[in-house]
């Protein structure tokens, strides 16, 4: 083996745009195609939007216009506008910005002067216009390189900034913006910024009651008691308990949605337990206090420290500049305000106590089963028998942690193909044995009694909540036949019944694999629908070879690499605003056989009528 040459000539210094394009994960997390809410194309929008939000937080501009036409994004705020002489620097010089000066941006989202440069470098077209004091300055770029700089000109436009960009297909491939993810992102911004209106393609988004609106929109009328809303300087909290298993948290720092929590979430959980124990003067188990909780928490911190550029996890320990710890700040707030609230609202305190006691009874009833189940999971040699693990996981300090994926497969042949084809760095495989149980209407006791579900939750590390979730993407990979569809439904029911927050946070997907392979001597095309097959036949000419894939096990490992690599197609399982899990599950998975059958027949008739009309 020839040794690599290591000399002065091998040492390179990349300029800012080269580094961003070579290591995009350091700046925007994973690239993605838009099927996941944390894909890079949404981070690009956030990086620009965060600057506009910071202007609003400082008291400038009460509306923001966002227009997305195909892949062209435009974001216009009505803040102060960038100082005209610094427009180029702000867009193209790393670590340049006003947010190092706390007098100008006291509690800002973006502090490192990096975000908008990443958008610039990762866009095939990027233009920034600053309207300020009757003048406008515009500069356009491509891949971070200046294309055109226009001189300052007079304008009658209102102060503010307009950023337009097109994500570079050389970086992101063929991508799409999904309306649900865009709407969820914008709703979070308005929940946190009362008085701000954001228009998305002309549709206004506005929140009157802040975090209370967030919970109202997400609890879906399933709250056990009216939402408790507490607010003080630099902190806002809304909480209630639902009827779901698991804990649901929406946490924010300076307006940034910290999807992976961090210091503030850990402090809240600890403070909640302490406050509730002190109020009732009983040493309740933390799990009994927090089970089924739904909480939205927002704090403001000067110069926050996030654990990555994508700002999904808070690392700050202190609430600068006074130095009080985040832990003490949140503990003092809850001790004062939540304790007072429970004293003033004894009817809610009674409901909460009843919920805790019921949870305690259920936990004790299954505690012995839990212990046996954990021991069984260890003895089953999980990592060899059911799980073929990967090297990088969601909580690892690695720029690829958001790519961490587990495929849940049916049968040995399908799991064998995926296992052979996968990226062992980020892709794991969990193999099911037969059809899972329909768990609708059952208690969590069944999760520990059922070997498949017990081992699955152990593999995901979600028994005690999502804090230790090992994979960002949980992908159901089943055949595209009746049995495969049934297994999908059963697995989706399992997650919705016992871990709905995992679905709500966008971790669950369906793997799309091709139904057909169409090829001739020169080309091979994979088709995911009859329409794609028809187009492929037209493209390849007469008499191509057509193969219908009946199951994942029929696809060779070599071919499978195409379908779980950079061109992977994932369909997200989403719980949208207005979806009521407590209504969905009984209809589709309950014992209302005749009602469900009538629904299917009626919709088949409607579809037939539409086809005939066409």
SVG drawing of the C-alpha trace seen along z (x, -y; Angstrom):
<svg xmlns="http://www.w3.org/2000/svg" viewBox="-72 -59 78 73">
<polyline fill="none" stroke="black" stroke-width="0.4" points="0.0,0.0 1.4,-3.4 1.7,-5.9 -0.1,-9.2 2.2,-12.1 2.0,-14.6 3.8,-17.9 3.3,-21.6 1.4,-21.1 -1.3,-19.0 -2.2,-21.9 -5.1,-23.9 -6.9,-27.0 -10.6,-27.1 -12.3,-30.5 -15.6,-30.9 -17.9,-29.8 -15.8,-26.8 -15.8,-25.6 -19.6,-26.0 -20.2,-24.1 -17.7,-21.4 -19.0,-21.0 -22.7,-22.1 -23.6,-19.9 -21.6,-22.2 -23.9,-25.1 -27.3,-23.8 -27.4,-20.2 -28.4,-17.7 -29.1,-18.7 -32.2,-16.6 -34.9,-17.0 -37.6,-18.7 -39.4,-15.5 -38.1,-16.1 -38.8,-19.3 -35.2,-19.7 -33.9,-19.4 -31.5,-22.1 -33.8,-24.0 -36.0,-24.9 -32.9,-25.9 -32.0,-28.4 -35.4,-30.1 -35.0,-30.1 -31.5,-31.7 -32.9,-34.6 -36.2,-34.8 -34.3,-34.9 -32.7,-38.2 -36.2,-39.6 -37.5,-38.3 -34.6,-39.9 -35.6,-43.3 -39.2,-42.8 -37.9,-41.8 -36.0,-45.0 -39.2,-47.0 -38.9,-47.5 -41.4,-46.2 -44.6,-44.4 -45.0,-42.3 -42.9,-40.0 -43.7,-38.9 -42.6,-35.4 -43.2,-34.4 -42.2,-30.9 -42.8,-30.3 -41.5,-26.9 -38.0,-27.1 -37.6,-30.8 -37.8,-32.2 -38.3,-35.9 -38.3,-37.3 -39.1,-41.0 -39.1,-42.6 -39.8,-46.2 -37.2,-46.7 -34.4,-49.3 -32.6,-47.9 -28.9,-47.0 -26.6,-50.0 -26.0,-50.5 -22.2,-50.5 -22.2,-47.0 -24.6,-45.1 -21.9,-43.1 -20.1,-42.4 -23.2,-41.2 -23.9,-38.8 -20.4,-37.5 -18.0,-38.1 -18.0,-35.4 -18.4,-36.5 -19.8,-39.9 -22.9,-41.3 -24.4,-43.7 -25.3,-41.0 -21.9,-41.0 -23.1,-44.4 -25.7,-43.5 -26.9,-47.1 -28.2,-46.7 -29.5,-43.1 -30.0,-42.3 -31.5,-38.8 -31.0,-37.7 -31.5,-34.3 -28.4,-34.5 -25.2,-35.6 -22.3,-34.2 -22.6,-36.2 -22.7,-33.0 -26.3,-32.1 -27.0,-34.4 -23.6,-33.6 -24.5,-30.0 -27.7,-30.8 -25.6,-32.8 -23.0,-30.1 -25.6,-27.3 -27.8,-29.2 -27.4,-29.3 -28.9,-32.8 -28.9,-35.1 -29.8,-38.8 -30.0,-41.1 -31.6,-44.5 -31.5,-47.0 -34.0,-49.9 -32.9,-52.5 -33.6,-56.2 -34.9,-56.8 -32.1,-54.8 -31.7,-51.2 -28.6,-49.1 -28.7,-45.7 -26.1,-43.0 -26.5,-39.6 -24.4,-36.5 -24.2,-32.9 -22.7,-30.3 -21.3,-33.1 -19.6,-34.9 -20.7,-38.5 -22.5,-38.7 -23.7,-42.3 -23.4,-45.2 -25.8,-48.1 -25.0,-51.6 -27.2,-53.2 -30.3,-54.7 -33.2,-56.8 -36.4,-54.8 -39.8,-55.5 -40.0,-51.9 -40.3,-51.5 -37.2,-50.6 -36.3,-47.0 -34.5,-44.1 -35.5,-41.9 -33.6,-38.6 -34.2,-36.4 -32.6,-33.1 -32.8,-29.8 -31.2,-26.8 -28.5,-25.3 -29.6,-22.0 -26.0,-20.9 -26.1,-20.8 -29.7,-19.8 -30.7,-17.8 -34.3,-17.7 -36.2,-19.1 -39.6,-20.4 -40.9,-22.7 -43.8,-21.1 -46.6,-23.4 -47.2,-21.7 -43.6,-22.2 -43.5,-25.8 -46.8,-26.6 -45.6,-24.9 -42.4,-26.9 -44.2,-30.2 -46.8,-29.4 -44.0,-28.9 -42.6,-32.3 -46.0,-34.1 -46.8,-32.1 -43.6,-33.6 -44.0,-37.1 -47.3,-38.6 -48.1,-41.5 -46.2,-40.1 -48.0,-39.1 -46.2,-36.8 -47.6,-36.5 -46.8,-33.2 -47.8,-33.6 -50.4,-36.2 -51.9,-34.1 -51.5,-35.9 -50.4,-34.2 -51.0,-35.9 -51.2,-34.8 -53.1,-36.7 -52.4,-34.4 -48.9,-33.2 -48.0,-29.8 -51.6,-29.2 -52.5,-29.2 -49.7,-26.8 -51.1,-24.3 -54.7,-24.8 -53.6,-24.1 -51.7,-20.9 -53.6,-19.4 -56.6,-19.0 -59.2,-19.5 -57.8,-16.6 -56.6,-18.6 -57.5,-17.3 -57.8,-20.8 -57.7,-24.4 -54.2,-25.4 -52.1,-27.0 -50.4,-30.2 -47.6,-31.8 -45.5,-34.7 -42.7,-36.9 -39.8,-38.9 -37.8,-36.7 -39.9,-33.6 -43.3,-32.3 -44.9,-28.9 -48.1,-27.1 -48.9,-23.6 -51.6,-21.0 -52.0,-17.3 -53.5,-15.2 -54.6,-11.6 -51.7,-10.4 -48.7,-8.4 -45.4,-10.2 -44.4,-13.8 -44.7,-16.5 -42.5,-19.6 -42.2,-22.7 -39.2,-24.7 -37.8,-27.9 -34.8,-30.1 -34.9,-33.7 -37.5,-32.6 -35.5,-29.6 -37.4,-26.2 -35.0,-24.0 -36.3,-20.7 -33.6,-18.8 -34.2,-20.7 -31.1,-21.3 -30.4,-23.1 -33.7,-24.9 -35.8,-21.7 -33.8,-19.7 -34.2,-22.5 -38.0,-22.7 -38.5,-19.0 -36.6,-19.1 -38.3,-22.3 -41.8,-21.0 -41.3,-17.8 -40.0,-19.8 -42.8,-22.4 -45.5,-19.7 -44.0,-17.6 -43.8,-20.7 -47.4,-21.8 -49.0,-18.4 -46.4,-17.5 -45.9,-14.1 -42.8,-12.5 -44.4,-11.5 -42.3,-9.7 -41.2,-12.2 -42.6,-9.9 -46.1,-10.1 -46.0,-13.9 -44.8,-14.3 -46.6,-11.5 -49.1,-12.9 -47.8,-16.5 -48.0,-18.9 -45.8,-22.0 -44.6,-25.1 -41.7,-26.9 -40.0,-30.0 -37.0,-31.8 -34.8,-34.7 -31.1,-34.6 -28.3,-37.0 -25.7,-35.5 -27.1,-32.0 -24.7,-29.1 -26.2,-26.4 -24.6,-23.1 -24.6,-23.5 -25.1,-26.2 -28.6,-24.9 -29.4,-25.9 -31.6,-22.9 -30.2,-22.4 -29.3,-25.0 -26.0,-24.5 -26.0,-27.8 -25.8,-27.4 -26.2,-31.1 -28.7,-33.8 -26.2,-36.5 -25.4,-39.3 -26.4,-38.8 -25.0,-35.3 -28.1,-33.6 -28.2,-29.9 -30.9,-28.8 -31.7,-26.1 -32.2,-28.6 -34.1,-31.0 -36.6,-28.4 -36.9,-26.9 -37.6,-30.2 -40.2,-31.1 -42.1,-27.8 -41.9,-27.8 -43.5,-31.2 -45.9,-31.3 -47.1,-27.6 -47.4,-27.2 -49.5,-30.4 -51.6,-29.2 -52.4,-25.9 -53.4,-27.5 -55.7,-30.0 -57.3,-27.2 -58.0,-24.2 -60.3,-22.6 -57.3,-22.3 -55.0,-21.1 -57.6,-18.4 -57.6,-17.2 -53.8,-17.2 -53.6,-15.2 -56.1,-12.6 -54.0,-12.3 -50.8,-11.7 -52.4,-9.1 -53.9,-7.2 -50.5,-7.2 -48.9,-6.0 -51.3,-3.1 -50.7,-2.1 -46.9,-2.4 -46.9,-0.2 -49.2,2.4 -46.6,2.8 -43.4,2.1 -42.6,5.8 -43.3,6.4 -41.1,3.5 -38.2,4.9 -38.6,8.3 -38.9,6.8 -35.7,4.8 -33.9,7.9 -35.4,9.8 -34.2,7.1 -30.7,7.4 -30.7,11.2 -32.0,11.3 -28.7,9.9 -30.6,7.1 -27.7,5.8 -27.2,9.1 -30.6,10.7 -33.0,7.8 -30.9,4.7 -28.1,4.1 -26.9,0.8 -25.1,-2.1 -22.1,-4.1 -23.6,-7.6 -26.7,-8.4 -28.9,-11.4 -27.3,-12.6 -23.7,-12.2 -21.5,-15.2 -21.2,-14.6 -22.3,-16.7 -24.1,-13.7 -26.2,-13.1 -29.4,-14.3 -28.9,-11.6 -29.1,-8.9 -31.8,-6.5 -33.4,-3.2 -35.3,-1.1 -38.0,1.2 -38.4,4.1 -40.5,7.2 -38.8,10.6 -35.2,11.7 -35.0,11.2 -35.9,7.5 -33.8,6.8 -30.9,8.6 -31.1,6.5 -31.2,3.2 -28.4,4.4 -26.1,5.2 -26.9,1.9 -27.0,-0.6 -24.5,-3.2 -23.2,-1.6 -22.3,-5.1 -25.8,-6.4 -28.3,-3.7 -29.5,-0.9 -31.9,2.0 -34.5,3.5 -36.1,6.7 -39.7,7.6 -40.9,11.1 -44.4,11.4 -47.2,8.9 -47.2,6.7 -50.1,6.6 -52.9,4.1 -52.4,2.1 -55.3,-0.3 -57.2,-0.7 -54.5,1.3 -52.5,-0.1 -48.7,-0.5 -48.4,2.7 -48.6,4.5 -45.4,2.8 -43.5,4.6 -45.3,7.9 -45.0,8.0 -41.4,9.0 -41.4,7.2 -42.5,3.9 -40.4,4.2 -37.3,4.8 -38.3,2.0 -38.6,-0.7 -35.3,0.5 -33.6,0.1 -35.0,-3.4 -34.3,-4.2 -37.7,-5.9 -39.0,-4.1 -38.5,-7.2 -39.3,-9.8 -37.6,-11.2 -34.6,-12.8 -32.4,-9.7 -33.9,-8.9 -31.1,-7.3 -32.2,-8.0 -33.5,-11.1 -35.4,-9.2 -37.5,-6.2 -38.4,-4.6 -41.1,-1.9 -39.8,0.2 -42.5,2.7 -43.6,4.2 -46.0,2.2 -48.7,5.0 -51.7,5.6 -49.7,7.3 -47.0,4.6 -49.7,1.8 -51.3,3.6 -47.9,3.7 -47.4,0.0 -50.8,-0.7 -50.0,1.4 -46.7,-0.2 -48.2,-3.7 -50.9,-2.8 -48.2,-1.7 -46.3,-5.0 -49.5,-7.2 -50.9,-5.3 -47.9,-5.3 -45.4,-7.8 -47.4,-10.5 -44.7,-13.1 -42.3,-11.1 -44.8,-11.5 -45.6,-15.1 -41.9,-16.0 -41.5,-14.6 -39.4,-11.5 -41.6,-8.9 -41.5,-8.1 -42.6,-5.5 -39.9,-4.3 -40.9,-4.6 -39.4,-1.9 -40.0,-1.4 -42.8,0.7 -41.2,1.3 -37.9,1.5 -37.9,0.5 -34.7,1.1 -33.1,1.7 -29.5,2.4 -28.5,-1.3 -30.6,-2.6 -32.4,-1.5 -35.3,-3.5 -37.0,-2.8 -40.7,-3.8 -42.7,-4.5 -46.1,-4.6 -47.9,-3.5 -47.6,-7.0 -43.8,-6.9 -43.8,-3.4 -45.7,-4.8 -43.3,-7.7 -40.3,-5.4 -41.6,-3.1 -42.0,-6.1 -38.5,-7.3 -36.8,-4.0 -38.6,-3.1 -40.3,0.1 -40.2,3.4 -38.2,2.6 -37.8,5.2 -40.4,4.5 -40.0,6.0 -42.7,5.7 -41.1,5.8 -43.5,7.7 -41.5,7.2 -38.4,5.6 -36.6,9.0 -36.8,9.2 -34.6,6.1 -30.9,6.9 -28.6,5.2 -26.8,3.5 -30.1,2.0 -31.2,1.2 -28.3,-1.2 -30.1,-3.6 -33.2,-3.7 -31.7,-4.3 -28.8,-6.5 -28.8,-10.2 -31.9,-9.6 -34.0,-8.1 -37.7,-8.9 -39.3,-9.2 -43.0,-10.0 -43.4,-11.7 -46.1,-10.5 -47.6,-13.8 -50.1,-14.9 -51.4,-18.1 -53.3,-20.9 -56.8,-19.7 -56.0,-16.0 -57.4,-14.4 -55.6,-11.2 -58.3,-10.2 -60.7,-10.2 -58.4,-8.8 -57.3,-5.7 -60.7,-4.3 -62.0,-4.8 -59.2,-3.1 -58.0,-0.6 -61.1,-0.1 -63.9,2.4 -66.3,0.3 -65.9,2.8 -69.1,1.9 -68.5,-1.9 -65.0,-1.5 -66.2,0.8 -68.8,-1.7 -66.2,-4.5 -63.9,-2.4 -66.7,-1.4 -67.9,-5.0 -64.5,-6.4 -63.8,-3.7 -67.0,-4.8 -65.9,-8.5 -62.5,-7.6 -64.2,-5.5 -66.5,-8.4 -63.5,-10.8 -61.6,-8.3 -64.6,-7.9 -65.0,-11.7 -61.4,-12.1"/>
</svg>
